[in-house]
Amino acid sequence: MKRNSINNTSPKQRSNIKATIQLARFREQITTARRRAGYLQKDLAAALGLESHSLSHKLHGSDDALLSHKEVKQIIKTLADWGAITNHTEAIELLALMGLKPEAFSTNEWDMSPLDRLERTPPIALLLDETFSPTPSSSRRCFQLPADLTSLIGRESLLQQICEQLQRADVRLLTLTGTGGIGKTRLALEVARLIEKHFPDGICFVSLAALRDPRLVSSAITQALGLLDSPADHTHGNIDYQLQSFLREKQLLLLLDNFEHLLGAVSLIITLLERAPQIKILVTSRAVLSLYGEHLMEVPPLEIAMPKKGVGRDMLAQIPAIQLFVERAQAVQRAFVLTTHNVSAVAEICVRLDGLPLAIELAAARIRFSSPSQLLKQLKEDRNDLSKRTIKRKHPSLIQWRNLPERQQTLSQTIDWGYQLLQPEEQLLFTRLGVFTDGFTEEALQAIVTSAGETEHDYLVCLESLVNQSFVARHFFFRSRKRTRNTSFFSPGNASQLCIGGVTAEWGIDAYSVETCGISFTTG
């Protein structure tokens, strides 16, 4: 459905908004492709015969600078030549984002180098159309998705991957996992909007955050579907029967948001998938559901970059984490701009926050009262600072957003929400990880846990559980040499504190890192 804010604008304004969004997506896609191939923006600018700053202005639409059709085509050719894009679909999508059709390239151009190197695959939109056969809109049930209050930044590639997963016939249950504040809900809603028209019976969003009893999940879904019409419908047996009967012949996507604390209801998901063979279920959860047939997609932090000599403002301004900081800072302080003087501080703030969107947004909200350099100094001096509602008690409730759930008001509340879902033995192991500052080896971890009388099996089970609940991430490296990652923002805490974040663990040729943003707080 269209958002109210857009409905109140004129056709010209809506057109301008759409063009701005499409330009941002074009910019993000070519930036991702370029970096993947190992090229800088100045390399792309040189290929177009432009100065780097001129290309940046055109990619951002600054000062009414626009890319010409010729330049758009040259960008696509250059990316193809670099191997930054590898298939026909990617080229067509880039053209479409800039309002061009595939015919913008002549048949001869498509058949000549470098475009002839692109693998010929049908566009994702066509693949979706082939997989789902939408019925006329008049026969569809109308489900309203929550409207966006902010833009989505730096997720273009992941959005496409999720859409491609959902259009596969063998994927009926897809779970988006990741630590608290990583942006799972926002991402899932954007996916829903992109593919909504391809589900004949619509997409139903079900918020589960407020529930505490897994037995109420079926009632929440039934209510979201608009099926609870009479008091008699509220008995548990009636609800389950009505829900299954309604979904049996439907081609519908259920979006179940915040499932991690309701894992006792996973049997309901199994039942719905078995009784309604044409539905698909998209779940957001910090914890995997551990169901046969479940497909997982981990939501990573935003891309970050440490300021280095020779890396200018224009280049850093394209980093997704920095883009998010700037946009959210401008929401509370319109005069804020990214300059050559503050860009290094902003970049380091994002690095210290490990690219976690919620942490970056909380930090950006303080721009009303602190400059980036002052904020960076606060983070260095007090690593717990973002976990508080105040800045050294000077500005009470500065970052308290009243329209967010209480568990997302501060970082400590976000993390504590997930921590309280852990079993006691998992909390204990997680607390013990706080003694490591630069990562740990198998031997070091084993020494700690076995000294307390635990067996290797015990702590391996707990470690795997922490991985499954997005408190620890496993990173695979195709090398036998052990590898660690040190993030300076994270601290180990002390014996009476729980350290959240930044610790890197190694397991053979794997590496583990604690995923929640690096703050310490007392565990009781």
Buried (B, 14 or more C-beta within 10 A) or exposed (E): EEEEEEEEEEEEEBEEEEBEEBBBBBBBBBBBBBBBBEBBBBBBBBBBEBEBBBBBBBBBBEEEEBBEEEBBBBBBBBBBBBEBBBBBBBBBBBBBBBBBEEEBBEEEEBEEEBBEEBEEBBBBBEBBBEEBEBEEEEEBEEBEBEEEEEBBBBBBEBBBEBBBBBBEEEBBBBBBBBBBBBBBBBBBBBBBEBBBBBBBBBBBBBBBBEBEEBEBBBBBBBBBBEBBEEEEBEEEEBBBEBBBEBBEEBBBBBBBBBBBBBBEBBEBBBBBBEBBEBBBBBBBBBBBBEBEEBEBBBBBBBBBBEBEEEBBBBBBBBBBBBBBBBBBBBBBBEEBEBEEEBBBBBBBBBBBBBBBBBBBBBBBBBBEBBBBBBBBEBBEEBBBBBBBBBBEEEBEEBBEEEEEBEBBBBBBBBBBBBBEBBEEBBBBBBBBBBBBBEBBBBEEBBEBBEEEEBEEEBBBEBBEBBBBBBBBBBBEEEEEEBEBBEBBBBBBBEEEBBBBBBBBBBBEEBBBBBBBBBBBBEBE
